[in-house]
Amino acid sequence: MPKLSKRHQANKAMAPKEPLDVASAVSALKKFKSPKFDQSVNACVNLGIDPKQADQAIRGSISLPRGIGKSARVVCFCGADKVDAAKKAGAVEAGAEDLVSKIEGGWFEFDVAVASPDMMRVVSRLGKVLGPKGLMP
């Protein structure tokens, strides 16, 4: 049997032996000493239903309070008339030649690049830079 760390032993001693309701389970979980990595928690819920019965099927979805992931940072290659609309839609940066020169200078603080069809001539200059990173629109 492998030797347990002091932190693991302390957490094991604090673990409740009986099932808990959701509120007390979360408060008990927060009392544990945290590890040195981002941790996740699995929740097992016993609904007491028979999945073979058609009238006891579970359907639905939930909306988590903090979402399920990070939001994508988008840059938009567009004409000067569409820059304000792109930024209102959530783009981190929008533009044409100025955005191309900024990216050629080494700026890569975005996850996705989109371009209008008329801007592909301008964006094609970035093929060697954005292509290997998987960011080419």
N, C-alpha and C positions, 0 to 999 in steps of 0.2 A: 504494500500500500504506500503510495507516495506521501511525502511529508507535506502537510498543509502549512501555508504561510500564517503568520500571526493575524493578519487582516482577515483571511479566510476563516480561521478558527473563531475569531471574535464574531464574525457574521453568522457562522453556523450556530454559535451559542445563543445568539439573539433571535434566530429564526423561530417563529411560532410553530407549535406542533399541530394545532387544530386549524381547520378551515376558517377563514375570516370573511367578513363582508367587504365590499369594495373599498369603502372609505378607510376602514381600519387597516386593510391590506396595503393601501398606498402609504398611509402614515408609517406603518411598520417598515416598509421598503425604504422610505426616506431616512430612517434611523440607521440603516446599514452604512458601513464605511465604503466610500466609493472607490472603484478601481482606477487605474491610470489610463483608461481608454473610454471611448464613448460606449455606453452600455445600452442594452435594450431589455425590455421586459415582455415576457409572453404571458398572456392571460388565458386560462382555460375555464370555460363556462359550461357547466352541465345543465342543459335545458330540460332534460327529462322527456324528450319527445322520441317518437318512432319515425326514423327517416323513410321507412317503407310506406308509411301512410301518406297519401296525397294531401290530405287536409292539414297535416302537421309540418309541411315544408316551410323552411325559413327563407324569406326573400327580403332584400332591403340593403341599404347602405347607410353609412354614417359619415358625418363630416367632423373631422378631428379639429380641435381648437387651434392647433398650430400647424395644420397641414401635414403632408406626408413627405415633403422634401423641400429642396431649395428652389427658388424661382430662377428662371434662366435670365441671364443678362444678354440682351439683344442689341445688335447694331444694325442700322438700316442704311443701305446705299440708295439714295433717292434724290430727286431734283430739289432745288431750293424751295419750290412751292409746296412740297410735301414734308419738309423737315419738322414743322410744328406739329402736324398730325401724327407723325411717327413718334415724336417724343411724348405726346399726350397718350398714345397707345401703349407706352411703357418702354420704348427704346432707350437704352443708356446713352447712345450717341446716334446721330443721323447726319447725313451729308453726302457729298460727292467727292470732289477732288481733295478737299481738306481732310476728309476722313481717310482717304487712301494714303495721303502723305503721312498722316498720324500713325497709321498701321505700319507703313514702310519704315517709320522711325522706331518701331519696336513696341508699340502699344497693343497688348492682347488681353485686356481686362474685360472679355466678353465670352459668352458660351455659344452663341448662335449668331450667324450673319445672314441677313436677308437682303434681297435687292430687287428693284423693279426691273422689268425686262429691258427698258431703255438704258439702264445703267450697267448692263453686263459688259459693255465695251470698256468702261472705266474699271470695273472690278476685275476684269481678266488680267490686268497687270499684277494683281495680288495672288495669282494662281500658285506660284512657287512658294509663297509665304503661307497662305491659308490652307492650301491643299494638303500638305503633310500633317497639319494639325486637325484636319477634318472639319474645318470651318468654312470652306468655300461654299457660297450660296448656290 
